[in-house]
Amino acid sequence: STLTPCIQADLTVSMGFGKQGCLFEPAQSHCGKVVVVEIGFPKDSLKHVEGHVLDKPEEQDFSLNRYTRAMDAHKYSSGKVLIIAGSKGFSGAAILAARAALRSGAGLVRLAIPESLGPIAETASLETVVDYLPETETQGLALGALNALNKGVDWADTIVLGPGIGRHQETVELVRQLVQGINKPLVLDADGLFALNNNLKILDQRDARTLITPHAGEFKRLVGMKDEQAPTWKDAVDFAQRYKISVLLKGAPSVLASPSGQVTVNSSGYSGMATAGSGDVLSGICGALWAQWLDDPQVLNLAMFIHGKAADQMRREKGVLGLIASDIVSGLPGALKEYGGVPT
């Protein structure tokens, strides 16, 4: 939609509470800096209103003392991430996710990839352990990979499933069996979500925690929305509560809805992130930070924020049009530089 003629503000002062309209387009880019000022509303003045509070945490809300690493940490205690990804033509998605997980602090990252693509992965990411798995005739993961993948699942703290994995019939069936059988925190992205189309009951069969990271088109296919509809945070939170999973709906801004109904609107990132592979990087970040702080209730919010902050780190050098997904990976050390210190 478009706005009728309106003020292009440098500063918007919001009385009492923040307003939803300032968080989303088309108004967001016209608001400038938004400041909420206290004018004496009672703290319980919204208790009579049904609905959800939208949180928009800033960097200071992610405490450095919460995300720390012990002095005696080693690679096995610093987050083990299994990434199941890749097919012919899309090995880059798998590698971006693996490199992002490593740059987000994971002690060990194993990339399970079709066997003929393994040499590409080993060359492109020297620190990634590569599992060579049975493949289909089109160089996607075959059903015969299931036993090996289950061993990897047992080893891992978190699993990322889907980047560049393809839509071969065998691969789709493999993904469905994995989603039902994985008993660890699972990040489900890209073609991993395609396998759930018309099979959402699979989500009901999961007991372990689950995060899905769809863009608008993937979410619409998943829930059967009409072409002209645009998914909103309300759709995301309805889905999260119905299936008892977390939903990170990627967009400008991205929104994270939890099974409890908490809704977080991201405060980082910019339009240069509209580039191929950005979502694969996000999946790797989510898998790595989740693996390191499994029990922190805000860690997925941190992952969403760090994804955007890493891009922000690169904006001065790459601008809007020149940013690519591997630049976001390059921005991760700067975005996470202050985190991971020894607990104080």
C-alpha positions as a Markdown table, in Angstrom:
| # | Residue | x | y | z |
|---|---|---|---|---|
| 1 | Ser | 0.0 | 0.0 | 0.0 |
| 2 | Thr | 1.0 | 3.7 | -0.3 |
| 3 | Leu | 0.6 | 6.7 | 1.9 |
| 4 | Thr | -1.2 | 9.9 | 1.0 |
| 5 | Pro | 1.0 | 13.0 | 1.3 |
| 6 | Cys | 2.5 | 13.0 | 4.8 |
| 7 | Ile | 5.4 | 14.4 | 6.9 |
| 8 | Gln | 8.8 | 12.8 | 6.4 |
| 9 | Ala | 9.8 | 13.0 | 10.0 |
| 10 | Asp | 13.3 | 13.0 | 11.5 |
| 11 | Leu | 11.9 | 12.3 | 15.0 |
| 12 | Thr | 8.5 | 10.8 | 16.1 |
| 13 | Val | 7.5 | 11.2 | 19.7 |
| 14 | Ser | 5.1 | 8.4 | 20.7 |
| 15 | Met | 3.0 | 9.2 | 23.9 |
| 16 | Gly | 2.8 | 6.6 | 26.6 |
| 17 | Phe | 3.3 | 3.5 | 24.4 |
| 18 | Gly | 5.0 | 2.7 | 21.1 |
| 19 | Lys | 2.6 | 2.4 | 18.2 |
| 20 | Gln | 2.4 | -0.6 | 15.9 |
| 21 | Gly | 2.2 | 1.5 | 12.8 |
| 22 | Cys | 5.7 | 3.0 | 13.4 |
| 23 | Leu | 7.2 | -0.5 | 13.2 |
| 24 | Phe | 6.1 | -1.5 | 9.7 |
| 25 | Glu | 6.0 | -0.2 | 6.2 |
| 26 | Pro | 4.7 | 2.0 | 4.6 |
| 27 | Ala | 4.9 | 4.2 | 7.7 |
| 28 | Gln | 8.2 | 3.0 | 9.2 |
| 29 | Ser | 10.5 | 4.7 | 6.8 |
| 30 | His | 8.6 | 8.0 | 7.3 |
| 31 | Cys | 8.9 | 8.1 | 11.1 |
| 32 | Gly | 12.6 | 8.7 | 11.5 |
| 33 | Lys | 13.8 | 8.0 | 15.1 |
| 34 | Val | 10.9 | 6.9 | 17.3 |
| 35 | Val | 11.0 | 7.9 | 21.0 |
| 36 | Val | 8.4 | 6.7 | 23.5 |
| 37 | Val | 7.8 | 9.2 | 26.3 |
| 38 | Glu | 6.1 | 8.6 | 29.6 |
| 39 | Ile | 3.1 | 10.8 | 30.2 |
| 40 | Gly | 1.6 | 9.2 | 33.3 |
| 41 | Phe | -0.5 | 6.3 | 31.9 |
| 42 | Pro | -1.1 | 3.7 | 34.7 |
| 43 | Lys | 1.1 | 0.6 | 34.2 |
| 44 | Asp | -2.0 | -1.6 | 34.0 |
| 45 | Ser | -3.8 | 0.7 | 31.5 |
| 46 | Leu | -3.7 | -1.9 | 28.7 |
| 47 | Lys | -4.9 | -4.9 | 30.8 |
| 48 | His | -8.4 | -4.6 | 29.4 |
| 49 | Val | -7.1 | -5.0 | 25.9 |
| 50 | Glu | -6.9 | -8.4 | 24.3 |
| 51 | Gly | -4.0 | -9.0 | 22.0 |
| 52 | His | -0.2 | -9.1 | 21.9 |
| 53 | Val | 2.5 | -6.7 | 23.0 |
| 54 | Leu | 5.1 | -6.2 | 20.3 |
| 55 | Asp | 8.7 | -6.0 | 21.7 |
| 56 | Lys | 11.5 | -4.3 | 19.8 |
| 57 | Pro | 14.7 | -4.9 | 21.8 |
| 58 | Glu | 17.8 | -2.9 | 21.1 |
| 59 | Glu | 21.4 | -4.0 | 21.5 |
| 60 | Gln | 21.5 | -3.1 | 25.2 |
| 61 | Asp | 18.7 | -5.5 | 25.9 |
| 62 | Phe | 21.0 | -8.4 | 25.0 |
| 63 | Ser | 23.2 | -8.6 | 28.1 |
| 64 | Leu | 26.9 | -9.3 | 27.6 |
| 65 | Asn | 26.8 | -11.2 | 30.9 |
| 66 | Arg | 24.1 | -13.5 | 29.6 |
| 67 | Tyr | 26.1 | -14.7 | 26.6 |
| 68 | Thr | 29.4 | -15.7 | 28.0 |
| 69 | Arg | 31.9 | -18.5 | 27.5 |
| 70 | Ala | 33.7 | -20.3 | 30.4 |
| 71 | Met | 37.5 | -20.2 | 30.8 |
| 72 | Asp | 37.7 | -24.0 | 30.4 |
| 73 | Ala | 35.5 | -24.2 | 27.3 |
| 74 | His | 36.5 | -26.5 | 24.5 |
| 75 | Lys | 35.1 | -27.1 | 21.0 |
| 76 | Tyr | 32.8 | -29.9 | 22.2 |
| 77 | Ser | 31.3 | -27.7 | 24.9 |
| 78 | Ser | 30.9 | -24.6 | 22.7 |
| 79 | Gly | 28.1 | -25.7 | 20.5 |
| 80 | Lys | 27.9 | -28.6 | 18.1 |
| 81 | Val | 25.8 | -27.8 | 15.0 |
| 82 | Leu | 24.7 | -30.3 | 12.3 |
| 83 | Ile | 23.7 | -28.7 | 9.0 |
| 84 | Ile | 21.8 | -30.9 | 6.6 |
| 85 | Ala | 21.8 | -29.0 | 3.3 |
| 86 | Gly | 22.9 | -28.7 | -0.3 |
| 87 | Ser | 22.1 | -30.1 | -3.8 |
| 88 | Lys | 23.5 | -29.6 | -7.3 |
| 89 | Gly | 23.5 | -25.9 | -8.1 |
| 90 | Phe | 22.9 | -25.0 | -4.4 |
| 91 | Ser | 26.0 | -26.0 | -2.6 |
| 92 | Gly | 26.6 | -22.3 | -1.8 |
| 93 | Ala | 23.5 | -22.2 | 0.4 |
| 94 | Ala | 24.9 | -25.1 | 2.5 |
| 95 | Ile | 28.4 | -23.5 | 2.7 |
| 96 | Leu | 27.0 | -20.1 | 3.7 |
| 97 | Ala | 25.0 | -21.6 | 6.6 |
| 98 | Ala | 28.1 | -23.6 | 7.8 |
| 99 | Arg | 30.4 | -20.6 | 7.6 |
| 100 | Ala | 27.8 | -18.4 | 9.4 |
| 101 | Ala | 27.5 | -21.0 | 12.2 |
| 102 | Leu | 31.3 | -21.1 | 12.6 |
| 103 | Arg | 31.6 | -17.3 | 12.7 |
| 104 | Ser | 28.8 | -17.2 | 15.3 |
| 105 | Gly | 30.9 | -19.1 | 17.7 |
| 106 | Ala | 29.9 | -22.8 | 17.2 |
| 107 | Gly | 32.8 | -25.0 | 18.4 |
| 108 | Leu | 32.1 | -27.6 | 15.8 |
| 109 | Val | 30.0 | -27.6 | 12.6 |
| 110 | Arg | 29.3 | -30.7 | 10.6 |
| 111 | Leu | 27.8 | -30.2 | 7.1 |
| 112 | Ala | 25.9 | -33.2 | 5.8 |
| 113 | Ile | 25.9 | -32.8 | 2.0 |
| 114 | Pro | 25.4 | -35.0 | -1.1 |
| 115 | Glu | 28.6 | -37.0 | -1.6 |
| 116 | Ser | 29.5 | -35.5 | -5.0 |
| 117 | Leu | 29.4 | -32.0 | -3.6 |
| 118 | Gly | 31.6 | -32.8 | -0.6 |
| 119 | Pro | 34.8 | -31.6 | -2.2 |
| 120 | Ile | 33.3 | -28.2 | -2.9 |
| 121 | Ala | 32.3 | -27.9 | 0.7 |
| 122 | Glu | 35.7 | -28.9 | 2.0 |
| 123 | Thr | 37.4 | -26.4 | -0.2 |
| 124 | Ala | 35.1 | -23.5 | 0.5 |
| 125 | Ser | 35.0 | -23.9 | 4.3 |
| 126 | Leu | 38.2 | -25.3 | 5.8 |
| 127 | Glu | 36.9 | -25.4 | 9.3 |
| 128 | Thr | 33.7 | -27.4 | 8.5 |
| 129 | Val | 33.6 | -31.1 | 9.0 |
| 130 | Val | 31.9 | -32.6 | 5.9 |
| 131 | Asp | 29.8 | -35.7 | 5.9 |
| 132 | Tyr | 29.6 | -37.3 | 2.4 |
| 133 | Leu | 26.0 | -38.7 | 2.1 |
| 134 | Pro | 24.2 | -40.9 | -0.4 |
| 135 | Glu | 22.6 | -38.9 | -3.2 |
| 136 | Thr | 19.9 | -39.1 | -5.8 |
| 137 | Glu | 20.6 | -39.1 | -9.5 |
| 138 | Thr | 20.2 | -35.3 | -9.5 |
| 139 | Gln | 22.8 | -34.9 | -6.7 |
| 140 | Gly | 20.4 | -34.2 | -3.9 |
| 141 | Leu | 20.2 | -36.1 | -0.6 |
| 142 | Ala | 18.7 | -39.6 | -0.9 |
| 143 | Leu | 16.6 | -41.6 | 1.5 |
| 144 | Gly | 19.6 | -43.8 | 2.0 |
| 145 | Ala | 21.2 | -41.0 | 4.0 |
| 146 | Leu | 18.8 | -41.4 | 6.9 |
| 147 | Asn | 20.9 | -43.7 | 9.1 |
| 148 | Ala | 24.0 | -41.6 | 8.8 |
| 149 | Leu | 22.0 | -38.4 | 9.4 |
| 150 | Asn | 20.5 | -39.9 | 12.6 |
| 151 | Lys | 24.0 | -40.5 | 13.9 |
| 152 | Gly | 24.8 | -36.9 | 13.2 |
| 153 | Val | 21.6 | -35.8 | 15.0 |
| 154 | Asp | 22.6 | -37.8 | 18.1 |
| 155 | Trp | 26.0 | -36.0 | 18.1 |
| 156 | Ala | 24.7 | -32.5 | 17.7 |
| 157 | Asp | 23.3 | -29.9 | 20.1 |
| 158 | Thr | 21.2 | -28.3 | 17.3 |
| 159 | Ile | 20.3 | -29.2 | 13.7 |
| 160 | Val | 19.8 | -26.9 | 10.7 |
| 161 | Leu | 17.8 | -28.5 | 8.0 |
| 162 | Gly | 17.0 | -27.2 | 4.5 |
| 163 | Pro | 19.3 | -24.6 | 2.9 |
| 164 | Gly | 19.7 | -25.5 | -0.8 |
| 165 | Ile | 18.5 | -29.0 | -0.1 |
| 166 | Gly | 16.3 | -29.2 | -3.2 |
| 167 | Arg | 12.9 | -30.7 | -4.0 |
| 168 | His | 13.5 | -34.1 | -5.3 |
| 169 | Gln | 10.8 | -36.6 | -4.2 |
| 170 | Glu | 13.3 | -38.7 | -2.2 |
| 171 | Thr | 14.7 | -35.6 | -0.5 |
| 172 | Val | 11.3 | -34.4 | 0.4 |
| 173 | Glu | 10.5 | -37.7 | 2.0 |
| 174 | Leu | 13.8 | -37.7 | 3.8 |
| 175 | Val | 13.1 | -34.2 | 5.2 |
| 176 | Arg | 9.7 | -35.4 | 6.4 |
| 177 | Gln | 11.1 | -38.3 | 8.2 |
| 178 | Leu | 13.9 | -36.2 | 9.8 |
| 179 | Val | 11.4 | -33.5 | 11.0 |
| 180 | Gln | 9.4 | -36.2 | 12.7 |
| 181 | Gly | 12.4 | -38.1 | 14.2 |
| 182 | Ile | 14.8 | -35.3 | 15.3 |
| 183 | Asn | 14.6 | -34.9 | 19.1 |
| 184 | Lys | 16.9 | -31.9 | 19.3 |
| 185 | Pro | 16.3 | -28.2 | 18.7 |
| 186 | Leu | 15.7 | -27.8 | 14.9 |
| 187 | Val | 16.0 | -24.9 | 12.6 |
| 188 | Leu | 13.9 | -25.5 | 9.5 |
| 189 | Asp | 14.5 | -23.3 | 6.5 |
| 190 | Ala | 14.1 | -23.0 | 2.7 |
| 191 | Asp | 13.3 | -26.3 | 0.9 |
| 192 | Gly | 13.1 | -27.9 | 4.3 |
| 193 | Leu | 9.8 | -25.9 | 4.6 |
| 194 | Phe | 8.7 | -27.0 | 1.1 |
| 195 | Ala | 8.6 | -30.6 | 2.3 |
| 196 | Leu | 6.0 | -29.5 | 4.9 |
| 197 | Asn | 3.5 | -28.1 | 2.4 |
| 198 | Asn | 0.2 | -29.9 | 2.9 |
| 199 | Asn | 1.9 | -31.9 | 5.7 |
| 200 | Leu | 1.8 | -29.6 | 8.6 |
| 201 | Lys | 0.6 | -32.4 | 10.9 |
| 202 | Ile | 4.3 | -33.4 | 11.0 |
| 203 | Leu | 4.9 | -30.4 | 13.3 |
| 204 | Asp | 2.4 | -31.8 | 15.7 |
| 205 | Gln | 4.4 | -34.9 | 16.0 |
| 206 | Arg | 7.5 | -33.1 | 17.3 |
| 207 | Asp | 8.3 | -32.9 | 21.0 |
| 208 | Ala | 11.6 | -31.0 | 20.7 |
| 209 | Arg | 11.9 | -27.2 | 20.1 |
| 210 | Thr | 11.5 | -26.0 | 16.5 |
| 211 | Leu | 12.2 | -22.8 | 14.7 |
| 212 | Ile | 11.0 | -22.1 | 11.2 |
| 213 | Thr | 12.5 | -19.2 | 9.2 |
| 214 | Pro | 10.3 | -18.6 | 6.2 |
| 215 | His | 10.2 | -15.5 | 4.0 |
| 216 | Ala | 6.8 | -14.2 | 3.0 |
| 217 | Gly | 6.4 | -16.5 | 0.0 |
| 218 | Glu | 7.4 | -19.6 | 1.9 |
| 219 | Phe | 5.1 | -18.7 | 4.7 |
| 220 | Lys | 2.2 | -18.2 | 2.3 |
| 221 | Arg | 2.7 | -21.5 | 0.7 |
| 222 | Leu | 3.0 | -23.2 | 4.1 |
| 223 | Val | -0.4 | -21.9 | 5.4 |
| 224 | Gly | -2.2 | -21.7 | 2.0 |
| 225 | Met | -2.6 | -17.9 | 1.9 |
| 226 | Lys | -3.9 | -16.3 | -1.3 |
| 227 | Asp | -1.4 | -14.6 | -3.7 |
| 228 | Glu | -2.6 | -11.1 | -3.0 |
| 229 | Gln | -2.3 | -11.5 | 0.8 |
| 230 | Ala | 0.8 | -10.4 | 2.7 |
| 231 | Pro | 1.6 | -12.3 | 5.9 |
| 232 | Thr | 1.8 | -10.2 | 9.1 |
| 233 | Trp | 3.1 | -10.7 | 12.6 |
| 234 | Lys | -0.4 | -11.8 | 13.5 |
| 235 | Asp | -0.3 | -14.7 | 11.1 |
| 236 | Ala | 3.1 | -15.6 | 12.4 |
| 237 | Val | 2.0 | -15.7 | 16.1 |
| 238 | Asp | -1.2 | -17.6 | 15.2 |
| 239 | Phe | 0.9 | -20.3 | 13.5 |
| 240 | Ala | 3.5 | -20.3 | 16.3 |
| 241 | Gln | 0.8 | -20.9 | 19.0 |
| 242 | Arg | -1.1 | -23.4 | 16.9 |
| 243 | Tyr | 1.9 | -25.7 | 16.2 |
| 244 | Lys | 3.9 | -24.8 | 19.4 |
| 245 | Ile | 7.0 | -23.7 | 17.5 |
| 246 | Ser | 8.9 | -20.5 | 16.9 |
| 247 | Val | 8.3 | -18.6 | 13.7 |
| 248 | Leu | 10.9 | -16.1 | 12.4 |
| 249 | Leu | 9.1 | -14.4 | 9.5 |
| 250 | Lys | 11.8 | -12.8 | 7.5 |
| 251 | Gly | 11.1 | -9.3 | 6.1 |
| 252 | Ala | 11.6 | -5.6 | 6.7 |
| 253 | Pro | 11.6 | -5.8 | 9.6 |
| 254 | Ser | 11.8 | -9.5 | 10.5 |
| 255 | Val | 9.5 | -10.7 | 13.3 |
| 256 | Leu | 9.9 | -13.6 | 15.7 |
| 257 | Ala | 6.8 | -15.2 | 17.2 |
| 258 | Ser | 7.2 | -17.7 | 20.1 |
| 259 | Pro | 4.8 | -20.6 | 21.1 |
| 260 | Ser | 3.9 | -18.5 | 24.2 |
| 261 | Gly | 2.7 | -15.7 | 22.0 |
| 262 | Gln | 5.6 | -13.3 | 22.6 |
| 263 | Val | 6.2 | -11.2 | 19.4 |
| 264 | Thr | 9.6 | -9.5 | 18.8 |
| 265 | Val | 10.2 | -7.0 | 16.0 |
| 266 | Asn | 13.8 | -6.8 | 14.9 |
| 267 | Ser | 15.6 | -3.5 | 15.2 |
| 268 | Ser | 18.7 | -4.2 | 13.1 |
| 269 | Gly | 19.5 | -4.6 | 9.4 |
| 270 | Tyr | 18.8 | -2.7 | 6.2 |
| 271 | Ser | 17.6 | -3.1 | 2.6 |
| 272 | Gly | 21.0 | -4.3 | 1.4 |
| 273 | Met | 20.1 | -7.7 | 2.9 |
| 274 | Ala | 17.6 | -8.3 | 0.1 |
| 275 | Thr | 20.1 | -10.6 | -1.6 |
| 276 | Ala | 20.4 | -14.3 | -2.3 |
| 277 | Gly | 21.8 | -16.4 | 0.5 |
| 278 | Ser | 21.0 | -13.9 | 3.3 |
| 279 | Gly | 18.5 | -16.4 | 4.8 |
| 280 | Asp | 21.0 | -19.3 | 4.7 |
| 281 | Val | 23.3 | -17.1 | 6.8 |
| 282 | Leu | 20.5 | -16.5 | 9.3 |
| 283 | Ser | 19.9 | -20.3 | 9.6 |
| 284 | Gly | 23.6 | -20.8 | 10.5 |
| 285 | Ile | 23.5 | -18.0 | 13.1 |
| 286 | Cys | 20.4 | -19.4 | 14.7 |
| 287 | Gly | 21.8 | -22.9 | 14.9 |
| 288 | Ala | 25.1 | -21.7 | 16.4 |
| 289 | Leu | 23.8 | -19.3 | 19.0 |
| 290 | Trp | 21.0 | -21.7 | 20.0 |
| 291 | Ala | 23.6 | -24.5 | 20.4 |
| 292 | Gln | 25.7 | -22.4 | 22.8 |
| 293 | Trp | 22.9 | -21.1 | 24.9 |
| 294 | Leu | 20.2 | -23.8 | 24.6 |
| 295 | Asp | 18.2 | -22.7 | 27.7 |
| 296 | Asp | 18.3 | -18.9 | 27.2 |
| 297 | Pro | 14.7 | -17.8 | 26.3 |
| 298 | Gln | 15.9 | -14.8 | 24.3 |
| 299 | Val | 18.7 | -16.5 | 22.3 |
| 300 | Leu | 16.6 | -16.7 | 19.0 |
| 301 | Asn | 15.8 | -13.0 | 19.4 |
| 302 | Leu | 19.6 | -12.4 | 19.7 |
| 303 | Ala | 20.2 | -14.5 | 16.5 |
| 304 | Met | 17.7 | -12.4 | 14.6 |
| 305 | Phe | 19.3 | -9.2 | 15.9 |
| 306 | Ile | 22.9 | -10.3 | 15.2 |
| 307 | His | 22.0 | -11.2 | 11.6 |
| 308 | Gly | 20.9 | -7.6 | 10.9 |
| 309 | Lys | 23.7 | -6.1 | 12.9 |
| 310 | Ala | 26.3 | -8.1 | 10.9 |
| 311 | Ala | 24.9 | -6.6 | 7.8 |
| 312 | Asp | 24.9 | -3.1 | 9.4 |
| 313 | Gln | 28.6 | -3.6 | 10.1 |
| 314 | Met | 29.3 | -3.9 | 6.4 |
| 315 | Arg | 27.1 | -1.1 | 5.2 |
| 316 | Arg | 29.7 | 1.6 | 5.1 |
| 317 | Glu | 32.0 | -0.5 | 2.9 |
| 318 | Lys | 29.4 | -2.3 | 0.7 |
| 319 | Gly | 26.5 | 0.1 | 0.6 |
| 320 | Val | 23.0 | -1.1 | -0.3 |
| 321 | Leu | 23.5 | -2.5 | -3.8 |
| 322 | Gly | 26.9 | -4.1 | -3.2 |
| 323 | Leu | 26.1 | -6.2 | -0.2 |
| 324 | Ile | 26.1 | -10.0 | -0.7 |
| 325 | Ala | 25.4 | -12.8 | 1.8 |
| 326 | Ser | 29.1 | -13.7 | 2.3 |
| 327 | Asp | 29.6 | -10.1 | 3.4 |
| 328 | Ile | 27.1 | -10.7 | 6.2 |
| 329 | Val | 29.2 | -13.6 | 7.3 |
| 330 | Ser | 32.2 | -11.3 | 7.3 |
| 331 | Gly | 30.3 | -8.9 | 9.5 |
| 332 | Leu | 29.6 | -11.5 | 12.2 |
| 333 | Pro | 32.9 | -11.1 | 14.1 |
| 334 | Gly | 32.3 | -7.4 | 14.5 |
| 335 | Ala | 28.6 | -7.9 | 15.4 |
| 336 | Leu | 29.6 | -10.5 | 18.1 |
| 337 | Lys | 32.9 | -9.0 | 19.2 |
| 338 | Glu | 31.7 | -8.0 | 22.7 |
| 339 | Tyr | 29.9 | -11.3 | 23.4 |
| 340 | Gly | 31.4 | -14.5 | 24.7 |
| 341 | Gly | 33.7 | -13.1 | 27.3 |
| 342 | Val | 34.4 | -14.8 | 30.6 |
| 343 | Pro | 31.4 | -14.5 | 33.1 |
| 344 | Thr | 31.8 | -11.6 | 35.5 |
